[in-house]
Amino acid sequence: MAISLQKGQKVDLTKTNPGLTKVLVGLGWDTNKYDGGHDFDLDAAVFMLGENGKVTSEKDFIFYNNLKDAAESVVHLGDNLTGEGEGDDEQVKIDLAKVPSNIHKLAFTVTIHQAAERNQNFGQVSNAFIRILNEATGEELIRYDLGEDFSIETAVVVGELYRHNGEWKFNAVGSGFQGGLAALCTSFGINI
């Protein structure tokens, strides 16, 4: 039975699941009725952060144009351009045992591609979620359903996996940003 979280809640991942090293992170969303004439292309990304909350290099930004880190500890399974269908819209495989020791946190984000040009924002998105599954069994371990409390934001930090006393924990963040991917990149130390 998956643990369902509220915004701001933190929960153990590896302590309560001994031996767990490989997880699949699924992110999903639906778009509300929208008649702007453009597809709604949401993109999931992972920022691999050092102790200071910043990436150590641009290679620590995992997204549709950089699908994996050098250690292959974080592997993005590809871009979904429309978000059509049920279930996960985009997925990321994480091998916790391979995450480099200088990486303290994995921040999972979703942004709207060309949000400003297309006049789109997260107020037009519903049923957004992040879930963490045991890759070996497919069992859903953690789920965080984002509320409908975004209106003008074009980027969201959905959640984060972080190291704590030798274990991995998950934090349900749900924090919105204006300025899309550029704002997130700046926040996490990437110059664009």
Order of alpha helices (4+ residues) and beta strands (2+ residues): beta-beta-beta-beta-beta-beta-beta-beta-alpha-beta-beta-beta-beta-alpha
